[in-house]
Amino acid sequence: MKPEQIRLDRWGFVVTGHDLVHDGARPRGFENREPGFLETSLPGIFAAGDVRAGSTKQVASAAGEGATAALLIREYLKTA
Ligand SMILES: Cc1cc2nc3c(=O)[nH]c(=O)nc-3n(C[C@H](O)[C@H](O)[C@H](O)COP(=O)(O)OP(=O)(O)OC[C@H]3O[C@@H](n4cnc5c(N)ncnc54)[C@H](O)[C@@H]3O)c2cc1C
């Protein structure tokens, strides 16, 4: 079986969160829950900053998303 790839948009940015859900269909591994904010198509892998599709490409946003991702990872690990 091919290893799962992180989903990218047509420009190569990492797709996260609700943008991974299309017509109610979620990526593999998300059968029982929605992908979290900043979570990629690989459960437990998060993306923040300029690499993320839809980010503002501003330094303040990148830092804020980084801090948010750290908190989300902590929550994820509590349930993993
Ligand atoms: C010329 C210029 C001017 C800008 N001016 C402003 C401004 O005035 N105000 C503003 O808000 N924003 C500005 N920005 C945007 C701002 O710099 C970015 O939004 C911000 O740096 C994004 O932070 P980041 O951590 O997401 O990405 P980055 O700062 O790009 O950090 C990504 C890091 O990952 C490293 N990396 C890449 N690939 C790999 C890999 N495979 N393995 C390990 N490491 C890797 C890179 O070397 C880099 O250090 C400017 C950007 C540029 C280019």
The ligand as an ORCA input file, in Angstrom:
! r2SCAN-3c Opt
* xyz 0 1
  C      10.889     39.639      1.472
  C       9.776     39.348      2.454
  C       9.252     40.387      3.179
  C       8.204     40.130      4.101
  N       7.695     41.183      4.821
  C       6.721     40.936      5.716
  C       6.186     42.008      6.499
  O       6.577     43.168      6.373
  N       5.197     41.716      7.400
  C       4.737     40.436      7.573
  O       3.874     40.218      8.417
  N       5.238     39.421      6.844
  C       6.209     39.626      5.921
  N       6.703     38.598      5.172
  C       6.119     37.259      5.354
  C       6.695     36.567      6.585
  O       8.114     36.533      6.460
  C       6.125     35.154      6.637
  O       4.714     35.238      6.698
  C       6.639     34.394      7.837
  O       8.038     34.336      7.859
  C       6.081     32.964      7.787
  O       6.643     32.217      8.837
  P       6.670     30.663      8.736
  O       7.297     30.198     10.005
  O       5.336     30.144      8.358
  O       7.618     30.319      7.475
  P       9.174     30.674      7.280
  O       9.573     31.923      8.013
  O       9.360     30.656      5.781
  O       9.898     29.466      7.952
  C       9.946     28.192      7.385
  C      11.282     27.562      7.786
  O      11.258     26.187      7.393
  C      12.500     25.888      6.832
  N      12.310     24.729      5.960
  C      11.769     24.681      4.726
  N      11.754     23.446      4.254
  C      12.269     22.671      5.221
  C      12.504     21.279      5.339
  N      12.201     20.439      4.364
  N      13.058     20.817      6.469
  C      13.352     21.656      7.498
  N      13.143     22.997      7.443
  C      12.611     23.485      6.324
  C      12.927     27.162      6.095
  O      14.322     27.163      5.894
  C      12.482     28.214      7.079
  O      13.467     28.503      8.048
  C       7.725     38.807      4.273
  C       8.290     37.784      3.517
  C       9.295     38.042      2.608
  C       9.882     36.903      1.805
*
